[in-house]
Amino acid sequence: MKGRTSILPFLAIEALALLVLVVVVAHSRSLAEVLVLSRKGLLPAFAPDEPFYILARSLLMVLALQVGFAFRDLYRWSVVTRPQLVVVRLVEAAGMVLVGLPLLHYALGALDRNLEADGALARLQIHPMLVLAATGAAFLVAYGLRMRWPRWARRAGLAERVLLTGRGPAMDLLEEELRRRHDPGVELVGWLDEAEGAAPHHQRLGTPAEAPAVVRAHAVQRLVVAPGTAIPSEALLAVRLEDVRISDASAWFEQMTGRLPLETLNDPGLLLVPQSVGMAYVVARRMLDVGLAALGLLLALPLMLLVALVIRLETRGPVLYRQERVGRNGRSFTLAKFRSMRADAEARSGPVWAGADDPRITRTGRWLRKLRIDEIPQLWSVIRNDMSLVGPRPERPYFVRDLERQVPNYGQRHVVKPGVTGWAQINYSYGNSIDDAFIKLQYDLYYVKHRSLALDIAILLRTVKVVVLQQGAV
């Protein structure tokens, strides 16, 4: 979908602009000698001037810059459209590059010596002065592009012109999402709706039957149709012959947001969605689970011993907190976490959701939760095959029974194994209410519907970012 991939042209243009910039900086000594100085050798040599190494070093730095930008969400339009936030994020990304690139250069030098590569890898190193200069210039270029891109994208016709057809909660939610996202890759042209009962704030351009004429008059590229909207078949055919994409509102919302729309949760047809995956995926996923979980437990062993000691010194009670959770196909299992609350936390209240500033949390527990260290023992549940690294968050039976009564099709999330991390955890902040559970279910069912090894790996990588930046669910 063009609205989802509108960042790709921006990414490519920024990469090209940064490459030109860094190449010029890498050539700064040679350019100065050619254009300003009459004698060569007056300026110190910062790096070899062979064209191959100049290009390779420049590509390496552009990659480092764009990884830093991506890590700070500078390719999300919800960030890009807020200038003050862009400045802060660019400063943070530049700091990451100024720290990370010298470390990479050190690693390249050490690897060159160990492999006896005769300086082939060492030539990829960029002089610290050039790194500083290029990062500063890249900051200005990146900021300028982000401030100008939305206007340029529309003028260049890169924005997909979208026409909404019909009415109802699904369309209202879709319009709200479009306006909230500020995606310059999507331009909302207007609405097609019957005159009677049309919303006054909508820019109504005609009736659904007039779709072909409106599409031609406004150069529409995508027609989004609300559930239950009646459009004559000859009108749809005429629209399709105009090379216009025709999308169902629910499917388009799903593609754009990464979660299932509200009306889908009430649809009995959701139960008919195929849940089977290939055996290759099952085997590869299990190998990934066991390998990464075992490695994680091994590397975290010293930290786990230290955490256990601190917990015992601060409060009485067990180091680990064991709790019954609901797993795949509704079967219960015992999950272990480092105890972050008082041992008698639910003695009087009974089962209750934990809050972000829950008074039952101990001082040590607050740090354990903030850094996600309390989750480490769950890796043992992954090895035991009760959980996976990626999947819906496992809930307690008490809450599951309550949510199944209030949230339609809540049990659908149990067709896959629960996970240490998941699509909902990295896309939605901490919540402890029915409304929060409702939204998280939309993300969980999107994962159930679209799960794949590529999506699992993407979730794991984004989880690293969430932990490092202390974002997402508690």
Phi and psi in degrees as a GROMACS rama.xvg file:
@    title "Ramachandran Plot"
@    xaxis  label "Phi"
@    yaxis  label "Psi"
@TYPE xy
-64.4088  -37.1806  LYS-2
-61.611  -31.9959  GLY-3
-81.2877  -29.4419  ARG-4
-103.963  12.0124  THR-5
-64.0004  -16.0853  SER-6
-74.4989  -21.8105  ILE-7
-64.34  -45.28  LEU-8
-59.737  -40.1108  PRO-9
-62.3041  -44.7467  PHE-10
-59.4668  -43.4969  LEU-11
-67.6914  -43.4635  ALA-12
-66.6517  -40.1693  ILE-13
-65.0634  -40.5968  GLU-14
-60.4663  -42.4594  ALA-15
-64.8726  -43.7708  LEU-16
-63.3627  -43.0508  ALA-17
-66.7803  -36.6943  LEU-18
-63.1701  -45.5978  LEU-19
-60.3558  -44.1048  VAL-20
-60.8523  -48.7102  LEU-21
-69.3741  -36.5266  VAL-22
-61.4807  -43.1695  VAL-23
-62.3578  -41.5128  VAL-24
-65.2942  -42.083  VAL-25
-65.0238  -26.3862  ALA-26
-91.5007  3.18412  HIS-27
-55.2873  -41.2435  SER-28
-64.628  -48.9166  ARG-29
-63.7893  -42.4635  SER-30
-62.9757  -39.9972  LEU-31
-63.7418  -41.197  ALA-32
-67.3672  -34.9494  GLU-33
-77.2542  -42.8114  VAL-34
-92.1721  -28.1455  LEU-35
-114.932  -46.1871  VAL-36
-96.7676  143.799  LEU-37
-87.0818  -21.4976  SER-38
-113.39  140.543  ARG-39
-88.4004  155.676  LYS-40
90.3869  -0.0583901  GLY-41
-75.943  -30.2631  LEU-42
-98.6373  145.266  LEU-43
-66.6804  145.921  PRO-44
-81.7465  119.504  ALA-45
-85.0192  -30.1396  PHE-46
-166.991  161.251  ALA-47
-57.5871  143.777  PRO-48
-97.532  9.42159  ASP-49
-62.0203  134.285  GLU-50
-54.2299  -40.1247  PRO-51
-60.387  -46.4869  PHE-52
-72.1154  -31.463  TYR-53
-61.7503  -45.5589  ILE-54
-67.0367  -43.6892  LEU-55
-63.5266  -44.496  ALA-56
-63.3385  -39.9926  ARG-57
-65.5704  -44.1547  SER-58
-61.9606  -37.8325  LEU-59
-62.3513  -42.6725  LEU-60
-71.9722  -38.3116  MET-61
-61.157  -41.6371  VAL-62
-61.2761  -43.8321  LEU-63
-62.7511  -41.5073  ALA-64
-63.4429  -46.1819  LEU-65
-73.3475  -30.0226  GLN-66
-64.619  -41.9615  VAL-67
-62.9093  -41.6022  GLY-68
-62.7361  -43.6303  PHE-69
-65.3553  -38.6641  ALA-70
-63.0335  -31.289  PHE-71
-97.9571  19.995  ARG-72
62.1698  31.3643  ASP-73
-83.6242  7.81685  LEU-74
-114.772  20.4534  TYR-75
-106.689  127.582  ARG-76
-67.0617  -25.2539  TRP-77
-65.5934  -23.2465  SER-78
-90.4827  -43.5663  VAL-79
-60.0814  -32.7806  VAL-80
-81.3901  6.34605  THR-81
-119.681  94.4149  ARG-82
-53.2524  -43.6735  PRO-83
-64.4788  -39.4046  GLN-84
-67.2588  -36.0803  LEU-85
-60.4829  -43.0339  VAL-86
-61.5742  -46.5048  VAL-87
-62.1248  -46.088  VAL-88
-66.2278  -36.525  ARG-89
-66.0402  -39.1196  LEU-90
-62.2853  -43.0222  VAL-91
-64.3488  -42.5501  GLU-92
-65.2246  -40.1052  ALA-93
-63.4155  -39.7144  ALA-94
-61.9993  -39.6206  GLY-95
-61.8679  -41.5963  MET-96
-66.5165  -42.491  VAL-97
-66.5436  -24.2896  LEU-98
-91.2664  -43.6318  VAL-99
-73.642  -37.2541  GLY-100
-66.8567  -44.1933  LEU-101
-59.1768  -37.0584  PRO-102
-63.5736  -40.1005  LEU-103
-64.9171  -40.7405  LEU-104
-62.7362  -40.4582  HIS-105
-61.2883  -43.033  TYR-106
-63.7452  -39.8552  ALA-107
-63.4826  -41.4702  LEU-108
-63.769  -43.9938  GLY-109
-64.4581  -40.8302  ALA-110
-66.1959  -37.0278  LEU-111
-62.7093  -42.4509  ASP-112
-68.3257  -41.9899  ARG-113
-68.8096  -34.874  ASN-114
-88.6526  -5.1028  LEU-115
51.6391  54.6268  GLU-116
-87.7434  9.35522  ALA-117
57.1466  35.9328  ASP-118
83.6911  3.806  GLY-119
-62.4487  -42.0458  ALA-120
-79.9631  -34.2353  LEU-121
-63.4954  -28.0589  ALA-122
-69.0863  -13.1355  ARG-123
-80.5838  -8.36761  LEU-124
-71.3636  141.138  GLN-125
-108.42  135.796  ILE-126
-60.0291  138.982  HIS-127
-53.4262  -35.3844  PRO-128
-64.1345  -39.4764  MET-129
-70.6358  -36.2908  LEU-130
-61.3558  -45.8087  VAL-131
-63.0817  -45.8255  LEU-132
-65.6374  -44.7909  ALA-133
-66.8119  -36.9738  ALA-134
-66.0877  -41.4847  THR-135
-62.392  -45.1438  GLY-136
-66.2908  -38.2724  ALA-137
-63.4846  -35.3391  ALA-138
-57.1158  -47.617  PHE-139
-66.4286  -42.1042  LEU-140
-64.7121  -45.8153  VAL-141
-63.2737  -40.6267  ALA-142
-66.2657  -45.0225  TYR-143
-61.4965  -41.9895  GLY-144
-62.6952  -42.261  LEU-145
-68.9154  -31.8316  ARG-146
-74.9925  -29.28  MET-147
-98.6401  -20.8757  ARG-148
-59.6602  -46.6073  TRP-149
-54.2017  -42.5747  PRO-150
-68.5076  -43.2704  ARG-151
-63.2616  -40.4924  TRP-152
-60.3913  -42.8885  ALA-153
-70.7954  -40.4261  ARG-154
-65.0153  -34.7956  ARG-155
-84.3153  -1.50277  ALA-156
76.5444  20.0852  GLY-157
-80.8235  -19.8864  LEU-158
-77.4106  134.184  ALA-159
-79.5108  122.867  GLU-160
-84.1407  119.418  ARG-161
-115.242  135.613  VAL-162
-118.524  123.911  LEU-163
-93.8364  140.403  LEU-164
-128.731  124.303  THR-165
103.189  -173.944  GLY-166
-143.41  172.956  ARG-167
129.066  172.485  GLY-168
-58.4182  -37.1435  PRO-169
-62.5114  -41.4365  ALA-170
-72.8403  -36.5281  MET-171
-62.594  -42.8293  ASP-172
-65.9123  -38.5514  LEU-173
-65.2137  -44.0133  LEU-174
-62.5008  -42.9811  GLU-175
-60.4638  -40.9645  GLU-176
-65.8153  -41.6608  GLU-177
-60.9133  -44.0473  LEU-178
-72.1089  -32.2753  ARG-179
-70.5347  -36.0121  ARG-180
-76.1516  -26.4603  ARG-181
53.5017  40.0678  HIS-182
-78.9089  114.881  ASP-183
-69.0918  -6.73643  PRO-184
-84.8641  -3.89572  GLY-185
-131.017  127.055  VAL-186
-120.976  115.367  GLU-187
-78.4665  112.525  LEU-188
-78.704  -43.6207  VAL-189
162.881  -159.453  GLY-190
-127.537  150.525  TRP-191
-112.38  125.378  LEU-192
-158.382  156.842  ASP-193
-66.795  146.58  GLU-194
-60.6295  -39.9347  ALA-195
-75.3746  122.867  GLU-196
82.3116  7.67529  GLY-197
-67.5084  142.537  ALA-198
-65.8803  132.806  ALA-199
-66.5021  -27.1524  PRO-200
-84.5649  -6.03176  HIS-201
-82.3357  141.778  HIS-202
-84.0319  88.7001  GLN-203
-78.1351  127.242  ARG-204
-110.174  -5.29332  LEU-205
156.68  -172.455  GLY-206
-93.8034  162.714  THR-207
-55.5995  -34.4429  PRO-208
-67.4922  -20.8105  ALA-209
-92.2337  14.3569  GLU-210
-53.794  -45.6736  ALA-211
-58.3763  -43.5378  PRO-212
-66.7738  -42.0502  ALA-213
-66.1696  -40.4293  VAL-214
-60.0118  -44.2006  VAL-215
-68.4946  -41.7381  ARG-216
-67.6782  -30.9839  ALA-217
-113.081  12.8231  HIS-218
51.5219  46.0573  ALA-219
-70.9905  141.734  VAL-220
-111.109  -19.8919  GLN-221
-143.139  131.351  ARG-222
-108.496  119.34  LEU-223
-106.37  122.268  VAL-224
-109.626  129.309  VAL-225
-73.3326  150.88  ALA-226
-57.7676  135.088  PRO-227
81.6673  2.02159  GLY-228
-77.5096  128.577  THR-229
-91.2192  115.228  ALA-230
-124.039  126.313  ILE-231
-54.2219  139.545  PRO-232
-59.8229  -35.1471  SER-233
-67.5001  -31.456  GLU-234
-68.9823  -42.7296  ALA-235
-62.4363  -40.4938  LEU-236
-63.4386  -42.2878  LEU-237
-63.2452  -38.7149  ALA-238
-64.8732  -43.4199  VAL-239
-63.676  -35.5452  ARG-240
-69.3561  -15.9786  LEU-241
-83.6213  8.68121  GLU-242
62.2439  39.1694  ASP-243
-102.782  133.71  VAL-244
-73.7562  136.638  ARG-245
-115.061  121.787  ILE-246
-125.421  143.898  SER-247
-74.7461  138.67  ASP-248
-59.5217  -41.4131  ALA-249
-65.5457  -44.1782  SER-250
-65.4581  -38.2054  ALA-251
-70.0438  -39.092  TRP-252
-61.0207  -40.6343  PHE-253
-63.3657  -44.6793  GLU-254
-64.0745  -39.1366  GLN-255
-76.2588  -36.6557  MET-256
-103.725  -19.0022  THR-257
77.1017  20.574  GLY-258
-144.564  156.861  ARG-259
-75.5956  140.814  LEU-260
-67.2559  160.9  PRO-261
-58.9642  -44.4933  LEU-262
-67.251  -20.9961  GLU-263
-66.7019  -33.8012  THR-264
-65.3477  -25.7575  LEU-265
-92.2027  -1.2885  ASN-266
-87.3165  119.361  ASP-267
-58.6604  -23.599  PRO-268
-64.6112  -16.9706  GLY-269
-59.6254  -31.9687  LEU-270
-69.5018  -15.6673  LEU-271
-94.2853  -2.26474  LEU-272
-65.6592  129.762  VAL-273
-60.1976  131.154  PRO-274
-110.626  1.12334  GLN-275
-78.428  145.318  SER-276
-129.703  163.565  VAL-277
-69.1783  154.82  GLY-278
-63.2968  -32.8826  MET-279
-60.336  -40.6253  ALA-280
-65.9712  -42.7374  TYR-281
-60.8906  -46.185  VAL-282
-67.0358  -46.8194  VAL-283
-63.1757  -39.388  ALA-284
-65.4346  -41.8112  ARG-285
-66.0756  -39.9078  ARG-286
-63.0675  -41.2929  MET-287
-64.0347  -43.8484  LEU-288
-59.0724  -53.4103  ASP-289
-65.8763  -44.1106  VAL-290
-62.2585  -50.3047  GLY-291
-71.9293  -36.3038  LEU-292
-65.8865  -44.1986  ALA-293
-64.1806  -42.5738  ALA-294
-64.1329  -41.3875  LEU-295
-62.8106  -43.6336  GLY-296
-64.2902  -38.7858  LEU-297
-65.9698  -45.956  LEU-298
-69.6385  -30.6899  LEU-299
-88.288  -1.25852  ALA-300
-56.3111  -48.3572  LEU-301
-60.5423  -40.9806  PRO-302
-64.4521  -40.1558  LEU-303
-63.6902  -39.3219  MET-304
-64.3989  -40.7576  LEU-305
-65.2319  -43.289  LEU-306
-63.2222  -42.9192  VAL-307
-59.4123  -41.8274  ALA-308
-64.228  -44.1497  LEU-309
-64.5933  -41.0785  VAL-310
-62.591  -43.1602  ILE-311
-66.6013  -34.2846  ARG-312
-72.5052  -31.322  LEU-313
-83.2792  -45.9905  GLU-314
-136.094  157.468  THR-315
-81.013  155.219  ARG-316
119.167  174.871  GLY-317
-68.5522  153.264  PRO-318
-72.7938  -41.5341  VAL-319
-98.4474  143.468  LEU-320
-109.114  113.628  TYR-321
-100.584  136.873  ARG-322
-147.759  144.581  GLN-323
-78.1811  132.18  GLU-324
-130.723  159.859  ARG-325
-94.411  126.119  VAL-326
-108.167  -153.013  GLY-327
-62.9606  139.677  ARG-328
58.3463  24.5148  ASN-329
80.0123  4.08714  GLY-330
-77.3478  139.649  ARG-331
-86.898  152.802  SER-332
-148.384  165.62  PHE-333
-98.7105  124.172  THR-334
-108.282  138.557  LEU-335
-114.653  136.587  ALA-336
-137.963  158.85  LYS-337
-65.3771  134.063  PHE-338
-68.6094  122.71  ARG-339
-113.776  -2.61766  SER-340
-118.448  170.292  MET-341
-60.0784  151.496  ARG-342
-62.752  -28.9414  ALA-343
-103.67  33.1681  ASP-344
-58.5469  -35.1901  ALA-345
-114.416  20.475  GLU-346
-63.1197  -38.5999  ALA-347
-99.2978  -38.7186  ARG-348
-83.1876  -25.5039  SER-349
77.7678  -170.536  GLY-350
-64.1052  121.396  PRO-351
-140.439  152.571  VAL-352
-66.3141  145.012  TRP-353
-79.2697  139.559  ALA-354
-97.4962  165.113  GLY-355
-62.6528  -36.0228  ALA-356
-118.311  48.1677  ASP-357
-64.6349  125.102  ASP-358
-66.9841  -14.6614  PRO-359
-77.155  -13.4364  ARG-360
-76.5709  134.285  ILE-361
-77.9098  169.236  THR-362
-62.0419  -45.1387  ARG-363
-64.4015  -42.2853  THR-364
-60.3256  -33.6853  GLY-365
-62.6017  -41.3815  ARG-366
-71.6171  -37.7974  TRP-367
-60.3369  -42.0312  LEU-368
-70.7729  -40.7257  ARG-369
-61.6147  -39.5193  LYS-370
-94.46  2.20205  LEU-371
63.6765  19.6098  ARG-372
-70.6094  -28.0545  ILE-373
-64.1008  -17.7506  ASP-374
-82.0024  -13.8865  GLU-375
-55.546  -44.1119  ILE-376
-60.1005  -17.4249  PRO-377
-62.8401  -20.7069  GLN-378
-60.5846  -27.7726  LEU-379
-66.9856  -35.3337  TRP-380
-65.3874  -30.5218  SER-381
-66.9122  -44.7983  VAL-382
-63.9427  -36.2235  ILE-383
-75.702  -5.20212  ARG-384
74.7117  16.0417  ASN-385
-79.3255  -28.8746  ASP-386
-132.942  171.261  MET-387
-121.943  166.736  SER-388
-64.3439  -35.4357  LEU-389
-122.978  131.987  VAL-390
166.732  177.855  GLY-391
-61.8393  148.121  PRO-392
-65.8559  130.289  ARG-393
-72.9968  132.769  PRO-394
-108.482  164.661  GLU-395
-77.8463  146.869  ARG-396
-53.9395  -37.3678  PRO-397
-59.5449  -46.3911  TYR-398
-73.2512  -33.9264  PHE-399
-62.39  -45.0755  VAL-400
-61.3983  -39.5034  ARG-401
-68.4314  -43.6419  ASP-402
-69.5803  -35.3964  LEU-403
-63.9315  -28.3807  GLU-404
-76.1749  -28.0598  ARG-405
-106.119  -25.3404  GLN-406
-114.047  120.03  VAL-407
-59.6709  136.566  PRO-408
58.296  28.1456  ASN-409
-61.3632  -32.6054  TYR-410
-65.985  -13.7474  GLY-411
-61.1034  -27.1206  GLN-412
-68.6303  -14.1189  ARG-413
-90.6967  7.98688  HIS-414
-77.5628  -10.2721  VAL-415
-123.351  162.533  VAL-416
-67.5475  143.133  LYS-417
-67.8772  162.56  PRO-418
-128.307  158.867  GLY-419
-66.5452  -38.2992  VAL-420
-130.663  170.154  THR-421
-166.767  174.889  GLY-422
-62.3831  -39.3218  TRP-423
-69.3813  -40.0179  ALA-424
-63.5434  -34.9808  GLN-425
-89.672  -9.59446  ILE-426
-110.508  -11.3843  ASN-427
-139.258  134.278  TYR-428
-72.0301  174.258  SER-429
-58.431  140.158  TYR-430
-151.951  149.427  GLY-431
-138.637  40.4442  ASN-432
-134.868  171.982  SER-433
-62.7982  -41.0336  ILE-434
-61.0418  -41.5079  ASP-435
-64.7265  -41.3741  ASP-436
-63.0325  -35.4877  ALA-437
-63.5037  -45.938  PHE-438
-68.5244  -41.7939  ILE-439
-64.2489  -32.8415  LYS-440
-63.0314  -36.6814  LEU-441
-59.4678  -42.5666  GLN-442
-69.439  -41.8311  TYR-443
-61.3977  -43.647  ASP-444
-71.7482  -28.4701  LEU-445
-61.7894  -43.2653  TYR-446
-64.0106  -44.4899  TYR-447
-57.1079  -39.9463  VAL-448
-74.4515  -34.6211  LYS-449
-114.665  12.6014  HIS-450
-61.2464  142.673  ARG-451
-161.689  167.452  SER-452
-64.6368  -38.0207  LEU-453
-63.2401  -42.1212  ALA-454
-66.4848  -39.229  LEU-455
-60.3828  -46.1562  ASP-456
-64.8394  -40.4343  ILE-457
-61.3146  -40.4569  ALA-458
-65.3867  -42.5361  ILE-459
-61.6979  -42.5292  LEU-460
-65.872  -41.0625  LEU-461
-70.0027  -26.693  ARG-462
-65.3293  -38.8134  THR-463
-57.7041  -43.6458  VAL-464
-64.9412  -42.5225  LYS-465
-61.0736  -42.0992  VAL-466
-67.866  -44.814  VAL-467
-62.3907  -42.067  VAL-468
-92.2104  0.315864  LEU-469
56.6963  52.0298  GLN-470
-111.494  177.625  GLN-471
81.1689  -158.424  GLY-472
-75.1225  154.942  ALA-473
